[in-house]
Amino acid sequence: MKYNSFEEMPLWQKAMDLAVRIFKLTENLPKKEDYGLTSQIRGSSLSVSGNIAEGFGRRHTKDKLNFYYNARASLFETKSHLIYGNRVGYFVKTELEDCLNLISDIGKEINSLIAVLQKKP
């Protein structure tokens, strides 16, 4: 499907939803985490949608792929931070599961997009 802007992409929309959820999830983390987990997880989650948008704006397939790979890497980084936050007792299990399910959906869609682009000549 052709989109006129990255905002129309369901993948970007889900990635932005993830960043917003992560922001809300981390609002009540301890102050001591402001320059640790809070900034790390917010940055990595926001990087997912940012890289998708940047990939959309690239003309050449190879350039697009690089940004989609970066989006996928940031998604995995976000997942790792969530798991850590859960293990140290910062996140409620239901909040964590909601985010992990969204991460799984986004990951599948990024992988599908990458697979389609890899098949292009």
Residue pairs with C-beta under 8 A, 6 or more apart in sequence:
3 9
3 56
5 56
6 12
6 52
6 53
6 56
6 57
7 13
9 52
9 56
10 109
11 52
11 106
11 109
11 110
11 113
12 49
12 52
12 53
12 56
14 102
14 105
14 106
14 109
15 48
15 49
15 52
15 71
15 75
15 106
16 49
17 102
18 45
18 48
18 49
18 78
18 99
18 102
18 103
18 106
19 42
19 45
19 46
19 48
19 49
21 98
21 99
21 102
22 41
22 42
22 45
22 46
22 78
22 99
23 42
23 45
25 91
25 95
25 99
26 33
26 37
26 38
26 41
26 42
29 37
29 38
29 85
29 90
33 90
37 81
37 84
37 85
37 90
40 77
40 81
41 78
41 81
41 82
41 85
44 74
44 77
44 78
44 81
45 74
45 78
47 70
47 71
47 74
47 77
48 71
48 74
48 75
48 78
48 106
49 71
50 71
51 67
51 68
51 70
51 71
51 74
52 67
52 68
52 71
52 110
54 67
55 63
55 64
55 65
55 66
55 67
55 68
55 71
56 64
58 64
58 67
61 117
61 120
64 117
65 114
65 117
65 118
68 110
68 113
68 114
68 117
69 114
71 110
72 107
72 110
72 111
72 114
75 103
75 106
75 107
75 110
76 107
78 103
79 100
79 103
82 91
82 96
82 99
82 100
82 103
85 91
85 96
86 93
86 96
